[in-house]
Amino acid sequence: MNEHAEMAEQIYFANNGAIDLLTGAISQSRFDQIVKRDLQLSHRNQNQLIIISIRVNLNNYLAINNQMGAEQLKTEVESELVKIYFDLQNIFRQSDCICRISTLGFWVLLTGMSKSDGELLLTRTSDLLPKYLDLAISYHNSGESQLDWYAQIDKLHFLK
């Protein structure tokens, strides 16, 4: 992705504190608030929390769409991000939180789901979404802080 980093930096990525202005997904700060609340509830209710990371792999995307110029590609990726968000809304429950966490990706917070159900959902999601997306799943471990959990997810999301 390093060779495409400059193009990726041009992709529109802004929010108004509540939602991402390109896709309509919730903002990172709102997502953090929801995760904090759900972590407290999960400790009391013994619920499993899961975050699924979904990221556009630009190398794979370009392998499919290699005939575009840089500006056309930027516009195309932005349109694709909007489409992915709407696809995610159709895949996940209305109560699941979808956040545009990075220029090229989303995190989806799931509550009250077992690890095996999470794995099945990840497989189903992978089958329903375009193949140029990288998907990963992270489970919150009991006693793990929100920041430690985010560090684990960051490795899955950003360091591929």
DRENMARVEX-302268 format. One record per residue (C-alpha): residue number from 1; residue in one letter; z, y, x. Coordinates in steps of 0.1 Angstrom, whole numbers, plus 5000, padded with zeros to 4 digits. Each point is the difference from the previous one (the first is absolute). Example, Ala and Ser with C-alpha at 12.3 -4.5 7.8 and 13.67 -1.06 7.14 Angstrom:
residues 2
<rec><i>1</i><aa>A</aa><pz>5078</pz><py>4955</py><px>5123</px></rec>
<rec><i>2</i><aa>S</aa><pz>4993</pz><py>5034</py><px>5014</px></rec>
***
This chain:
residues 160
<rec><i>1</i><aa>M</aa><pz>5000</pz><py>5000</py><px>5000</px></rec>
<rec><i>2</i><aa>N</aa><pz>5004</pz><py>5023</py><px>5030</px></rec>
<rec><i>3</i><aa>E</aa><pz>4963</pz><py>5007</py><px>5001</px></rec>
<rec><i>4</i><aa>H</aa><pz>5002</pz><py>5012</py><px>4964</px></rec>
<rec><i>5</i><aa>A</aa><pz>5033</pz><py>5020</py><px>5003</px></rec>
<rec><i>6</i><aa>E</aa><pz>4982</pz><py>5033</py><px>5000</px></rec>
<rec><i>7</i><aa>M</aa><pz>4982</pz><py>4992</py><px>4967</px></rec>
<rec><i>8</i><aa>A</aa><pz>5031</pz><py>4987</py><px>4984</px></rec>
<rec><i>9</i><aa>E</aa><pz>5019</pz><py>5032</py><px>5008</px></rec>
<rec><i>10</i><aa>Q</aa><pz>4974</pz><py>5019</py><px>4979</px></rec>
<rec><i>11</i><aa>I</aa><pz>5008</pz><py>4980</py><px>4969</px></rec>
<rec><i>12</i><aa>Y</aa><pz>5018</pz><py>5021</py><px>4974</px></rec>
<rec><i>13</i><aa>F</aa><pz>5037</pz><py>4992</py><px>5000</px></rec>
<rec><i>14</i><aa>A</aa><pz>5023</pz><py>5024</py><px>4982</px></rec>
<rec><i>15</i><aa>N</aa><pz>5026</pz><py>4999</py><px>4973</px></rec>
<rec><i>16</i><aa>N</aa><pz>5019</pz><py>5025</py><px>4978</px></rec>
<rec><i>17</i><aa>G</aa><pz>5033</pz><py>4983</py><px>5005</px></rec>
<rec><i>18</i><aa>A</aa><pz>4995</pz><py>4977</py><px>4970</px></rec>
<rec><i>19</i><aa>I</aa><pz>4965</pz><py>4985</py><px>5003</px></rec>
<rec><i>20</i><aa>D</aa><pz>4972</pz><py>4995</py><px>5025</px></rec>
<rec><i>21</i><aa>L</aa><pz>4974</pz><py>5026</py><px>4992</px></rec>
<rec><i>22</i><aa>L</aa><pz>4970</pz><py>4977</py><px>5007</px></rec>
<rec><i>23</i><aa>T</aa><pz>5011</pz><py>4968</py><px>4982</px></rec>
<rec><i>24</i><aa>G</aa><pz>5028</pz><py>5009</py><px>4977</px></rec>
<rec><i>25</i><aa>A</aa><pz>5023</pz><py>4975</py><px>5016</px></rec>
<rec><i>26</i><aa>I</aa><pz>5036</pz><py>5011</py><px>5004</px></rec>
<rec><i>27</i><aa>S</aa><pz>5009</pz><py>5020</py><px>5032</px></rec>
<rec><i>28</i><aa>Q</aa><pz>5019</pz><py>4986</py><px>5029</px></rec>
<rec><i>29</i><aa>S</aa><pz>5031</pz><py>5021</py><px>4993</px></rec>
<rec><i>30</i><aa>R</aa><pz>5001</pz><py>4988</py><px>4963</px></rec>
<rec><i>31</i><aa>F</aa><pz>4995</pz><py>4964</py><px>5013</px></rec>
<rec><i>32</i><aa>D</aa><pz>5029</pz><py>5004</py><px>5024</px></rec>
<rec><i>33</i><aa>Q</aa><pz>5022</pz><py>5011</py><px>4971</px></rec>
<rec><i>34</i><aa>I</aa><pz>4990</pz><py>4970</py><px>4979</px></rec>
<rec><i>35</i><aa>V</aa><pz>5005</pz><py>4975</py><px>5028</px></rec>
<rec><i>36</i><aa>K</aa><pz>5035</pz><py>5015</py><px>5007</px></rec>
<rec><i>37</i><aa>R</aa><pz>5009</pz><py>4996</py><px>4963</px></rec>
<rec><i>38</i><aa>D</aa><pz>4986</pz><py>4965</py><px>4998</px></rec>
<rec><i>39</i><aa>L</aa><pz>5018</pz><py>4989</py><px>5032</px></rec>
<rec><i>40</i><aa>Q</aa><pz>5033</pz><py>5010</py><px>4984</px></rec>
<rec><i>41</i><aa>L</aa><pz>4992</pz><py>4982</py><px>4968</px></rec>
<rec><i>42</i><aa>S</aa><pz>4988</pz><py>4969</py><px>5018</px></rec>
<rec><i>43</i><aa>H</aa><pz>5033</pz><py>4997</py><px>5019</px></rec>
<rec><i>44</i><aa>R</aa><pz>5019</pz><py>5001</py><px>4967</px></rec>
<rec><i>45</i><aa>N</aa><pz>4975</pz><py>4978</py><px>4980</px></rec>
<rec><i>46</i><aa>Q</aa><pz>4990</pz><py>4976</py><px>5029</px></rec>
<rec><i>47</i><aa>N</aa><pz>4963</pz><py>5008</py><px>4994</px></rec>
<rec><i>48</i><aa>Q</aa><pz>4974</pz><py>4995</py><px>5027</px></rec>
<rec><i>49</i><aa>L</aa><pz>4980</pz><py>5031</py><px>5011</px></rec>
<rec><i>50</i><aa>I</aa><pz>4965</pz><py>4996</py><px>5014</px></rec>
<rec><i>51</i><aa>I</aa><pz>4975</pz><py>5025</py><px>5014</px></rec>
<rec><i>52</i><aa>I</aa><pz>4964</pz><py>4991</py><px>5002</px></rec>
<rec><i>53</i><aa>S</aa><pz>4979</pz><py>5019</py><px>5025</px></rec>
<rec><i>54</i><aa>I</aa><pz>4964</pz><py>5006</py><px>4993</px></rec>
<rec><i>55</i><aa>R</aa><pz>4978</pz><py>5018</py><px>5026</px></rec>
<rec><i>56</i><aa>V</aa><pz>4963</pz><py>5007</py><px>5004</px></rec>
<rec><i>57</i><aa>N</aa><pz>4989</pz><py>4983</py><px>5032</px></rec>
<rec><i>58</i><aa>L</aa><pz>4973</pz><py>5025</py><px>5011</px></rec>
<rec><i>59</i><aa>N</aa><pz>4983</pz><py>4975</py><px>5024</px></rec>
<rec><i>60</i><aa>N</aa><pz>4995</pz><py>4976</py><px>4971</px></rec>
<rec><i>61</i><aa>Y</aa><pz>4990</pz><py>5027</py><px>4976</px></rec>
<rec><i>62</i><aa>L</aa><pz>4974</pz><py>5014</py><px>5025</px></rec>
<rec><i>63</i><aa>A</aa><pz>4987</pz><py>4965</py><px>5005</px></rec>
<rec><i>64</i><aa>I</aa><pz>4991</pz><py>4999</py><px>4963</px></rec>
<rec><i>65</i><aa>N</aa><pz>4989</pz><py>5037</py><px>4998</px></rec>
<rec><i>66</i><aa>N</aa><pz>4985</pz><py>5007</py><px>5033</px></rec>
<rec><i>67</i><aa>Q</aa><pz>4970</pz><py>5021</py><px>4989</px></rec>
<rec><i>68</i><aa>M</aa><pz>5020</pz><py>5032</py><px>4992</px></rec>
<rec><i>69</i><aa>G</aa><pz>5004</pz><py>5032</py><px>5020</px></rec>
<rec><i>70</i><aa>A</aa><pz>5035</pz><py>5013</py><px>5008</px></rec>
<rec><i>71</i><aa>E</aa><pz>5003</pz><py>5024</py><px>4971</px></rec>
<rec><i>72</i><aa>Q</aa><pz>4986</pz><py>4976</py><px>4975</px></rec>
<rec><i>73</i><aa>L</aa><pz>5024</pz><py>4973</py><px>5013</px></rec>
<rec><i>74</i><aa>K</aa><pz>5030</pz><py>5023</py><px>4996</px></rec>
<rec><i>75</i><aa>T</aa><pz>4990</pz><py>5008</py><px>4964</px></rec>
<rec><i>76</i><aa>E</aa><pz>4994</pz><py>4963</py><px>4993</px></rec>
<rec><i>77</i><aa>V</aa><pz>5033</pz><py>4989</py><px>5014</px></rec>
<rec><i>78</i><aa>E</aa><pz>5018</pz><py>5027</py><px>4979</px></rec>
<rec><i>79</i><aa>S</aa><pz>4982</pz><py>4987</py><px>4969</px></rec>
<rec><i>80</i><aa>E</aa><pz>5009</pz><py>4964</py><px>5010</px></rec>
<rec><i>81</i><aa>L</aa><pz>5037</pz><py>5010</py><px>5003</px></rec>
<rec><i>82</i><aa>V</aa><pz>5000</pz><py>5013</py><px>4965</px></rec>
<rec><i>83</i><aa>K</aa><pz>4983</pz><py>4968</py><px>4988</px></rec>
<rec><i>84</i><aa>I</aa><pz>5026</pz><py>4979</py><px>5019</px></rec>
<rec><i>85</i><aa>Y</aa><pz>5028</pz><py>5019</py><px>4983</px></rec>
<rec><i>86</i><aa>F</aa><pz>4986</pz><py>4993</py><px>4965</px></rec>
<rec><i>87</i><aa>D</aa><pz>4995</pz><py>4963</py><px>5010</px></rec>
<rec><i>88</i><aa>L</aa><pz>5036</pz><py>4998</py><px>5011</px></rec>
<rec><i>89</i><aa>Q</aa><pz>5012</pz><py>5015</py><px>4967</px></rec>
<rec><i>90</i><aa>N</aa><pz>4981</pz><py>4972</py><px>4982</px></rec>
<rec><i>91</i><aa>I</aa><pz>5015</pz><py>4973</py><px>5023</px></rec>
<rec><i>92</i><aa>F</aa><pz>5036</pz><py>5010</py><px>5001</px></rec>
<rec><i>93</i><aa>R</aa><pz>5026</pz><py>5006</py><px>4972</px></rec>
<rec><i>94</i><aa>Q</aa><pz>5004</pz><py>5035</py><px>4986</px></rec>
<rec><i>95</i><aa>S</aa><pz>5035</pz><py>5000</py><px>5014</px></rec>
<rec><i>96</i><aa>D</aa><pz>4989</pz><py>4993</py><px>5036</px></rec>
<rec><i>97</i><aa>C</aa><pz>4997</pz><py>5031</py><px>5021</px></rec>
<rec><i>98</i><aa>I</aa><pz>4968</pz><py>5006</py><px>5018</px></rec>
<rec><i>99</i><aa>C</aa><pz>5001</pz><py>5026</py><px>5029</px></rec>
<rec><i>100</i><aa>R</aa><pz>4973</pz><py>5013</py><px>5022</px></rec>
<rec><i>101</i><aa>I</aa><pz>5020</pz><py>4997</py><px>5032</px></rec>
<rec><i>102</i><aa>S</aa><pz>4973</pz><py>5008</py><px>5025</px></rec>
<rec><i>103</i><aa>T</aa><pz>4965</pz><py>5014</py><px>5002</px></rec>
<rec><i>104</i><aa>L</aa><pz>4985</pz><py>4966</py><px>4995</px></rec>
<rec><i>105</i><aa>G</aa><pz>5026</pz><py>4980</py><px>4982</px></rec>
<rec><i>106</i><aa>F</aa><pz>5025</pz><py>4993</py><px>4973</px></rec>
<rec><i>107</i><aa>W</aa><pz>5034</pz><py>4984</py><px>4996</px></rec>
<rec><i>108</i><aa>V</aa><pz>5010</pz><py>4983</py><px>4968</px></rec>
<rec><i>109</i><aa>L</aa><pz>5037</pz><py>4995</py><px>4992</px></rec>
<rec><i>110</i><aa>L</aa><pz>5008</pz><py>4969</py><px>4979</px></rec>
<rec><i>111</i><aa>T</aa><pz>5034</pz><py>4992</py><px>4986</px></rec>
<rec><i>112</i><aa>G</aa><pz>5015</pz><py>4969</py><px>4984</px></rec>
<rec><i>113</i><aa>M</aa><pz>4975</pz><py>4976</py><px>5015</px></rec>
<rec><i>114</i><aa>S</aa><pz>5007</pz><py>4969</py><px>5021</px></rec>
<rec><i>115</i><aa>K</aa><pz>4985</pz><py>4995</py><px>5035</px></rec>
<rec><i>116</i><aa>S</aa><pz>4977</pz><py>4972</py><px>4986</px></rec>
<rec><i>117</i><aa>D</aa><pz>4989</pz><py>5023</py><px>4971</px></rec>
<rec><i>118</i><aa>G</aa><pz>4993</pz><py>5027</py><px>5026</px></rec>
<rec><i>119</i><aa>E</aa><pz>4978</pz><py>4977</py><px>5020</px></rec>
<rec><i>120</i><aa>L</aa><pz>4981</pz><py>4989</py><px>4969</px></rec>
<rec><i>121</i><aa>L</aa><pz>4995</pz><py>5037</py><px>4991</px></rec>
<rec><i>122</i><aa>L</aa><pz>4988</pz><py>5008</py><px>5035</px></rec>
<rec><i>123</i><aa>T</aa><pz>4975</pz><py>4972</py><px>4999</px></rec>
<rec><i>124</i><aa>R</aa><pz>4988</pz><py>5011</py><px>4965</px></rec>
<rec><i>125</i><aa>T</aa><pz>4998</pz><py>5037</py><px>5011</px></rec>
<rec><i>126</i><aa>S</aa><pz>4980</pz><py>4990</py><px>5031</px></rec>
<rec><i>127</i><aa>D</aa><pz>4975</pz><py>4981</py><px>4978</px></rec>
<rec><i>128</i><aa>L</aa><pz>4996</pz><py>5030</py><px>4976</px></rec>
<rec><i>129</i><aa>L</aa><pz>4996</pz><py>5027</py><px>5026</px></rec>
<rec><i>130</i><aa>P</aa><pz>4971</pz><py>5007</py><px>5025</px></rec>
<rec><i>131</i><aa>K</aa><pz>5001</pz><py>4978</py><px>5031</px></rec>
<rec><i>132</i><aa>Y</aa><pz>5000</pz><py>5031</py><px>5024</px></rec>
<rec><i>133</i><aa>L</aa><pz>5037</pz><py>5006</py><px>4990</px></rec>
<rec><i>134</i><aa>D</aa><pz>5029</pz><py>4988</py><px>5021</px></rec>
<rec><i>135</i><aa>L</aa><pz>5029</pz><py>4987</py><px>4979</px></rec>
<rec><i>136</i><aa>A</aa><pz>5035</pz><py>4991</py><px>5011</px></rec>
<rec><i>137</i><aa>I</aa><pz>5033</pz><py>4994</py><px>4983</px></rec>
<rec><i>138</i><aa>S</aa><pz>5036</pz><py>5009</py><px>5011</px></rec>
<rec><i>139</i><aa>Y</aa><pz>5032</pz><py>4988</py><px>4984</px></rec>
<rec><i>140</i><aa>H</aa><pz>5032</pz><py>5020</py><px>5001</px></rec>
<rec><i>141</i><aa>N</aa><pz>5027</pz><py>4980</py><px>5017</px></rec>
<rec><i>142</i><aa>S</aa><pz>5036</pz><py>5003</py><px>4987</px></rec>
<rec><i>143</i><aa>G</aa><pz>5019</pz><py>5026</py><px>5019</px></rec>
<rec><i>144</i><aa>E</aa><pz>4969</pz><py>5015</py><px>5016</px></rec>
<rec><i>145</i><aa>S</aa><pz>4998</pz><py>5038</py><px>4998</px></rec>
<rec><i>146</i><aa>Q</aa><pz>4971</pz><py>5018</py><px>4985</px></rec>
<rec><i>147</i><aa>L</aa><pz>4989</pz><py>5014</py><px>5034</px></rec>
<rec><i>148</i><aa>D</aa><pz>5001</pz><py>4965</py><px>5016</px></rec>
<rec><i>149</i><aa>W</aa><pz>4980</pz><py>4986</py><px>4971</px></rec>
<rec><i>150</i><aa>Y</aa><pz>4974</pz><py>5028</py><px>5004</px></rec>
<rec><i>151</i><aa>A</aa><pz>4998</pz><py>4994</py><px>5037</px></rec>
<rec><i>152</i><aa>Q</aa><pz>4991</pz><py>4964</py><px>4993</px></rec>
<rec><i>153</i><aa>I</aa><pz>4974</pz><py>5010</py><px>4974</px></rec>
<rec><i>154</i><aa>D</aa><pz>4986</pz><py>5027</py><px>5024</px></rec>
<rec><i>155</i><aa>K</aa><pz>4992</pz><py>4972</py><px>5025</px></rec>
<rec><i>156</i><aa>L</aa><pz>4981</pz><py>4982</py><px>4973</px></rec>
<rec><i>157</i><aa>H</aa><pz>4982</pz><py>5030</py><px>4987</px></rec>
<rec><i>158</i><aa>F</aa><pz>4992</pz><py>5021</py><px>5031</px></rec>
<rec><i>159</i><aa>L</aa><pz>5000</pz><py>4977</py><px>5030</px></rec>
<rec><i>160</i><aa>K</aa><pz>4973</pz><py>4976</py><px>4989</px></rec>
***
